[in-house]
Amino acid sequence: MKKLFVSIFLSFLLIYPTNAVDMLDVDYNFIDTAFDGIQPITDKQFNDTINKLTPQPVDNSFGGKLKTFLFGRKYGVEPQPKGQDKEIDIGGEQKAIQDLKNGVQYIKLIATIIGENNQIIQAGNYKIQEKIINGQTMLVFYQGHNEYGMLKLIKFEDTLKKENDLIYSRVDIVSDDTIRIVYSTLSDTKCAIAKVY
């Protein structure tokens, strides 16, 4: 059936060569004129638009609150109360730094894998950490405080490692049914090989 369609198409091209040329002839002049007629925006136009889209402050009186309740606020964005500066929470950043010092890293598993003792580790985001269990170095997968499985870690010479990459982890696709999780710390680089479920 495919041969029939190909032969019909080729015979069409041979019989009507002018149509073939017309089919391949594309006008590329639109590239040169695509932005014709667009006017540059002045600073005044830009500032006027920003001022129109900036939320209007709400009068803190009873009448202002009633007006806001009945008619709503323009664009519905609440302004920051005056005198209350928002503090920047750096606790999350400090926790991430502390996690790196403790050997905790984060990865995204791109496929469901089979861990040690035939545990199924679903695809998703995990916190990983190296632990020694029964004399073997294992890579343990966590979500929150729950452990979801582990893989055996082996020494690995990473050819993709650069000198400035000190601590990192990544997932490599080795084949259709195998992935490699690279876990690198300051001291060494290890990897865990896992079968895709």
N, C-alpha and C positions, 0 to 999 in steps of 0.2 A: 504494500500500500504506500509506503514511504517512497519507494522508487517511482511509483506512478506520479505522485505529487511533484517530486523533483524533476522528472522528465517533462511534465506539463509546464512547470515554471521555466525551465531552461528553454523549451520550445517557444514559450511566450516571449522570452528575451531575444531569441534569435529571429522570430518573425517580426516583432515590433521593436527594433533597436532604438528608435527615437523615444519610445516610452521608457525604456531602461535608462537612457540618459536623463530624461526628465525626472525619473524617480530618484536619481542620484544627485541631481542639481538642487542644491540648497542655497538659499540667499542668506549669506552671513553678514549682510550690511547692518542688520539690527544690532550687532555687537557694538558697532561704532556709534550708533544713535540711541542706545538704550537709555542713557541718562540725559538726553536733550530735554530742555524745558524745565528741569528741576532747578529751583532757585535756592541759593544758600540761605541759611537761617541766620538772622542777626542776633547779637547778644540780647537786645531788647525783646525780640520775639521769644527767645528761649526763656528769659527771666519772667516775662508775662505768663507764659504757659506754666512754669513751675509755680508761680504765685497763685494761679487759678486752681492748681491741683493740690496745693498745700491745705491741709484741713484747717477750718476756721476754729479759733478757740471758743470754748464754751464759757459763758458767763457763769461764775460760781454762785450767783444768787438763786433764790427760789424761782424767780421768773425765767432766768436763763435755763435752769434745769427743766422747768415745765415746758418751755419752748422746744428744748432738745428732745424731751420725751414725746411731745405731740407731733413734731414735724421732722425729727431726726436731725442728725448732723450731716453737714456736707461731707461726702466721701466716707463717713462713718469711722474715722480714725480718732481714737482718744489721744489728746495731747499729754505729754509728760507733765505731772504736777510740778509747779515751780518750787524750787528749793530742795527738791529730792533728786539728787544725782544718782543714777543707776550705777551700782557697784559692779565691777567686772569680776565674775567668778572664775578664779584661776585654779580652783580645786580640781577640776577635771584634767587640766594640763599637768598639774603636779602629780595626780594619780597615774597618768599615762607615763610620766617620767619614772615614777617609782616602780610601775609595772615593768618597764624596760630594764631597770636595774635588777629586778627579781627574775628576769628571764621570761616574762610573760609577753607574748606577741599576739597579734590578731591577723587572721586570714579569712578568706572567703573560699569555701569549698565549692567548686564548680560542678561537682557531681556527687551522688551518693556513693560512699565507699564501704568496703568491708575492712573492719579493724581487727585487732588481735582477738582471738577466741571467737571469731565470726560475728563480732558486734557490727551492727549496721549503723553507720554514721551518716546522717542525712546531709544533703547539700545545704549550705547556709553559712552564716558568719559565726566564727568560733574564736575563743581565746585559747591559745595553745601554750603549753609549758613543758619543759623537759624535766622528767623525774626519774629517779632510779627505783625500780620496782623489782623485787626478787633478784637483785644483782644485774638487771638489764636496764639499759637506758631507753626510756619510753617517751614518746610525745603524747601528752594527754590533752584531749579536747574538752573544753568547757563552754557552757553558755550560762552566764551568771555564776552561781556556785555549783551547778549541776554538772557532773562528769558524764560525757556522752560516749567515750571510747578512747582507745589509745592505739598507737602504732609503734613498732620497734624502730629506733633510730640507729643509723650506721654512719660511719665517717664518710665524708663526701668532699671531694676537691671540686669546688665550684669555679668553672671557667668564666662565668659571667660576673663574678665578684670583682668589684673595683676597689681600689685602695681606700677610698673614702666611705665605702659601704661597710659600716661596722656591725650594725645589728639589723637584721631584716629576716623576712620569711616570704615565701612565694610558693605558688602551685604551678608545676610544669606538667604538660601532657606528654607522656612518654610514648604511648600507643593508644589505640582505640579503647582498650580496656584497662589501662594502667596509668596512674598519675604519680608524680613525685612531689613531696612536700619538702622544700628546702628550709632548714632552720639554722640561722647563723647567729652566733653570739660573738662577744669580743674575743673569746679564746679559740673557738673553732667553728667549723661548719659541718652540719650533719644533715642527713636526709632520711625520709621515710617513704618507702614504696608501698602503694596501696592499689588493690584491684577495684575497679569500678563495679558497683552492684548492678 
